[in-house]
Amino acid sequence: MSRISIHTSPHTAHPASRPATAPADSALTVEEILAPLHAAARDSLSLVASRQPLQLREASVDVSKFLVLGQRGSGQPIRLGLFAGFEAGNLETVQALARLLLLLKESTHSSRDFALFGYPVVNVRGFTADAAPLADFEARFARDSAEADVQFFKHQLHKWRFNGLISLRTDSSARGFYAAVHSELIASEVVEPALAAAAAALPLATQAVKVRPGDRYARTADYATGRFSPPADVRPYPFEIELYSPRGPVTEDHTNGLFVALTEILRLYRTFIAHKQDL
């Protein structure tokens, strides 16, 4: 049986170090893209890397997981899940998340009070020889398949009870970067100003923020159809942000723009929940 490795404002932060300037190389494998992250974690106090072996029907795979620990503030860290690798064979989001995690490792002040869990490949079978489409993963996720990849991610969502989920996605029809959120408040207080801060590096779509239904009925319907999310009755339910990019190479400017957007999301969300607790 074959084995496939998927090692799978004044406040605005700027990258402390820059990744390679070359765009995503379609000749690279997921393992090669993630190798620098695994190497960086060996002698790091802020980056932890692990590989989870999974047995799929057609192969054995190693799924990579990373944890970036920001500077400690007061209280328990805010747990965010960062996800990529949804669309089959699309290495752009995998490479983007890998670069972001390396930048965050070098800029722990930007993620103060946060524990950032990175999962560069969600649609695991989409990056095997079969290149199974995302719809295949969603169908199995919806019916609570016993297959290892589905159960791994359901276990992660249940175990860590993330305060928020941020997913890197692609939209081949998009003319610019945009975000989809499920809360008017998160959209106006967090996402819109974060994207505005990154606009110099990220070409934004005309409608840069799309607000989708986020009530319990919508969450239940999403979960029932296999959308990657926790069950609707989870309390507290995490905020969800999907950052969509046009299909194409990941440039250094795009990576730096995404870094600015992400660190602004962290800063603004930290401020948002602090104000919310004061009400």
C-alpha positions as MATLAB code, in Angstrom:
seq = 'MSRISIHTSPHTAHPASRPATAPADSALTVEEILAPLHAAARDSLSLVASRQPLQLREASVDVSKFLVLGQRGSGQPIRLGLFAGFEAGNLETVQALARLLLLLKESTHSSRDFALFGYPVVNVRGFTADAAPLADFEARFARDSAEADVQFFKHQLHKWRFNGLISLRTDSSARGFYAAVHSELIASEVVEPALAAAAAALPLATQAVKVRPGDRYARTADYATGRFSPPADVRPYPFEIELYSPRGPVTEDHTNGLFVALTEILRLYRTFIAHKQDL';
ca = [
       0.000    0.000    0.000;
       1.407    3.380   -0.905;
       2.183    6.073    1.649;
       1.702    9.729    0.821;
       3.117   12.502    3.016;
       0.891   15.539    3.455;
       3.100   17.414    5.892;
      -0.028   18.369    5.135;
      -2.919   51.671   11.147;
      -0.290   52.693   13.854;
      -1.260   49.320   15.214;
      -0.911   47.510   11.913;
       1.663   44.743   12.104;
       4.201   44.171    9.370;
       6.101   40.987    8.603;
       9.203   40.623   10.727;
      10.823   38.483    8.055;
       9.911   37.698    4.489;
       9.449   34.311    2.864;
      10.800   33.442   -0.552;
       9.549   35.835   -3.195;
       8.716   33.191   -5.776;
       5.039   32.477   -6.397;
       3.566   29.102   -5.570;
       5.268   26.436   -7.677;
       2.816   23.844   -8.918;
       5.732   21.364   -9.123;
       6.143   21.444   -5.334;
       4.533   18.834   -3.147;
       2.692   19.552    0.072;
       5.561   17.944    1.964;
       8.080   20.292    0.325;
       5.926   23.345    1.062;
       5.628   22.440    4.741;
       9.223   21.246    5.247;
      10.487   24.736    6.294;
       7.781   24.882    8.984;
       8.759   21.515   10.422;
      12.414   22.560   10.354;
      11.681   25.903   12.036;
       9.759   24.178   14.824;
      12.699   22.020   15.896;
      14.399   24.788   17.892;
      11.480   27.147   18.443;
       9.660   28.036   21.647;
       6.745   29.608   19.779;
       6.110   27.068   16.992;
       5.131   23.447   17.593;
       4.795   20.987   14.704;
       3.338   17.497   14.621;
       2.311   14.871   12.090;
      -0.800   12.751   12.503;
      -0.701    9.424   10.616;
      -4.048    8.558    9.039;
      -5.078    5.449    7.169;
      -7.285    6.248    4.187;
      -8.809    3.758    1.784;
      -6.208    4.235   -0.922;
      -3.110    5.184    1.108;
      -1.560    6.087    4.420;
      -1.024    9.793    4.934;
       0.652   12.064    7.445;
      -1.363   15.189    8.151;
       0.583   18.144    9.519;
      -0.628   20.336   12.348;
       1.074   23.424   13.750;
       0.663   25.564   16.837;
       1.931   29.138   17.102;
       1.944   30.524   20.634;
       1.729   34.284   20.857;
       3.099   36.333   23.713;
       1.203   35.548   26.889;
      -1.035   38.213   28.290;
      -3.529   37.735   31.070;
      -5.876   34.803   31.297;
      -6.330   31.857   28.969;
      -5.148   32.273   25.374;
      -7.756   32.769   22.661;
      -7.787   29.629   20.503;
      -8.098   30.152   16.761;
      -8.049   27.485   14.066;
      -6.382   28.437   10.768;
      -7.333   26.156    7.886;
      -6.351   25.772    4.229;
      -6.151   23.124    1.522;
      -9.874   22.825    0.822;
      -9.978   22.863   -2.975;
      -8.456   19.693   -4.440;
      -4.890   20.097   -5.633;
      -4.852   23.823   -4.877;
      -1.424   24.401   -3.382;
      -1.852   28.192   -3.276;
      -3.720   28.253    0.031;
      -1.434   25.592    1.518;
       1.601   27.712    0.668;
      -0.086   30.904    1.877;
      -0.841   29.401    5.292;
       2.659   27.942    5.559;
       4.173   31.368    4.909;
       1.787   33.045    7.351;
       2.712   30.609   10.119;
       6.418   31.297    9.567;
       5.790   35.045    9.761;
       3.714   34.638   12.917;
       6.498   32.579   14.503;
       8.828   35.552   14.031;
       6.266   38.066   15.259;
       4.782   36.645   18.452;
       3.791   40.112   19.667;
       1.325   40.258   16.757;
      -0.483   37.215   18.136;
      -0.368   38.229   21.802;
      -3.015   36.389   23.846;
      -3.615   33.873   21.046;
      -2.893   30.192   20.437;
      -3.062   29.675   16.665;
      -3.646   26.125   15.447;
      -2.685   25.697   11.784;
      -4.023   22.953    9.521;
      -2.637   23.488    5.996;
      -4.594   20.607    4.412;
      -8.230   19.939    5.299;
      -9.362   18.055    2.197;
      -6.711   15.383    2.665;
      -7.864   13.131   -0.173;
      -7.834   16.134   -2.486;
      -4.034   16.044   -2.351;
      -3.573   12.327   -2.972;
      -3.335   10.680   -6.386;
      -7.147   10.556   -6.551;
      -7.473   14.348   -6.072;
     -10.949   13.917   -4.555;
     -13.013   17.116   -4.849;
     -14.037   19.116   -1.805;
     -17.614   17.887   -2.315;
     -16.403   14.370   -1.484;
     -15.003   15.509    1.871;
     -18.135   17.536    2.624;
     -20.409   14.583    1.848;
     -18.433   12.346    4.192;
     -18.269   15.093    6.835;
     -22.060   15.516    6.650;
     -22.798   11.849    7.239;
     -20.170   11.586   10.005;
     -18.128    9.059    8.072;
     -15.903    6.814   10.161;
     -13.015    7.485    7.761;
      -9.887    8.737    9.473;
      -9.627   12.200    7.902;
     -13.212   13.135    8.782;
     -12.884   11.875   12.348;
      -9.539   13.630   12.808;
     -10.970   17.043   11.980;
     -14.191   16.480   13.906;
     -12.081   15.515   16.912;
      -9.955   18.664   16.548;
     -13.028   20.906   16.381;
     -14.508   19.190   19.447;
     -11.301   18.952   21.491;
     -10.093   22.521   21.129;
     -13.457   24.315   20.998;
     -11.946   27.152   19.018;
     -13.012   30.714   19.702;
     -12.762   31.349   15.971;
     -12.154   29.623   12.648;
     -10.285   31.369    9.820;
     -10.117   29.539    6.505;
      -8.080   30.377    3.411;
     -10.092   29.570    0.299;
      -9.949   30.266   -3.435;
     -12.650   31.510   -5.788;
     -11.762   31.128   -9.455;
     -14.475   33.624  -10.433;
     -13.311   36.348   -8.032;
     -11.682   39.523   -9.321;
     -10.099   40.312   -5.986;
      -9.695   39.167   -2.396;
     -12.780   39.127   -0.200;
     -14.024   37.716    3.099;
     -17.197   35.862    3.997;
     -18.408   36.096    7.589;
     -21.487   35.055    9.543;
     -21.853   38.025   11.874;
     -22.674   41.643   11.134;
     -20.723   42.706   14.223;
     -17.596   40.754   13.310;
     -17.880   42.104    9.772;
     -18.081   45.759   10.796;
     -15.840   45.740   13.884;
     -13.136   43.297   12.786;
     -13.056   42.178    9.157;
     -13.805   45.386    7.260;
     -11.107   47.468    8.997;
      -8.634   44.553    8.769;
      -9.048   44.278    5.007;
      -8.856   48.055    4.668;
      -5.482   47.964    6.436;
      -4.246   45.351    3.955;
      -5.686   46.985    0.832;
      -2.325   48.361   -0.304;
      -1.021   44.818   -0.826;
      -4.231   42.904   -1.495;
      -6.353   43.746   -4.559;
      -9.812   43.672   -3.001;
     -13.039   42.691   -4.717;
     -15.714   45.346   -5.176;
     -17.657   43.751   -2.321;
     -14.796   43.003    0.036;
     -16.925   41.585    2.865;
     -19.931   39.329    2.391;
     -22.159   38.632    5.384;
     -23.909   35.279    5.286;
     -26.653   33.985    7.595;
     -25.269   33.023   10.984;
     -28.308   32.103   13.063;
     -28.726   28.640   14.535;
     -30.933   27.455   11.658;
     -28.301   28.488    9.127;
     -25.553   26.812   11.160;
     -27.602   23.619   11.410;
     -28.187   23.599    7.655;
     -24.496   24.256    6.960;
     -23.391   21.413    9.215;
     -25.963   19.033    7.735;
     -24.630   19.664    4.231;
     -21.026   19.076    5.249;
     -19.722   22.605    5.529;
     -16.539   22.562    7.612;
     -17.787   23.794   10.978;
     -18.611   22.552   14.488;
     -22.139   21.364   15.351;
     -24.685   24.179   15.629;
     -25.296   23.567   19.336;
     -21.674   24.196   20.381;
     -21.505   26.888   23.057;
     -19.975   29.348   22.700;
     -20.107   29.056   18.934;
     -16.884   30.267   17.265;
     -16.779   33.187   14.884;
     -16.046   32.152   11.291;
     -14.105   34.067    8.652;
     -13.351   32.731    5.192;
     -10.710   34.668    3.254;
     -11.106   34.095   -0.485;
      -8.405   34.812   -3.033;
      -8.600   34.713   -6.830;
      -7.057   31.555   -8.233;
      -3.420   32.234   -9.089;
       0.143   32.370   -7.778;
       0.784   33.438   -4.204;
       3.083   36.450   -4.478;
       5.129   38.012   -1.697;
       2.838   41.060   -1.731;
      -0.207   38.806   -1.314;
       1.422   36.956    1.587;
       2.376   40.211    3.290;
      -1.128   41.567    2.689;
      -2.687   38.454    4.201;
      -0.306   38.783    7.162;
      -1.426   42.361    7.752;
      -5.088   41.353    7.430;
      -4.670   38.392    9.784;
      -2.769   40.284   12.474;
      -5.299   43.101   12.287;
      -8.089   40.547   12.727;
      -6.314   39.291   15.855;
      -5.820   42.790   17.259;
      -9.340   43.960   16.504;
     -10.944   40.775   17.816;
      -8.944   41.075   21.047;
     -10.259   44.636   21.415;
     -13.774   43.549   20.447;
     -14.062   40.875   23.134;
     -12.480   43.153   25.755;
     -15.146   45.771   25.087;
     -17.844   43.104   25.007;
     -16.822   41.887   28.483;
     -17.048   45.452   29.778;
     -20.672   45.863   28.691;
];
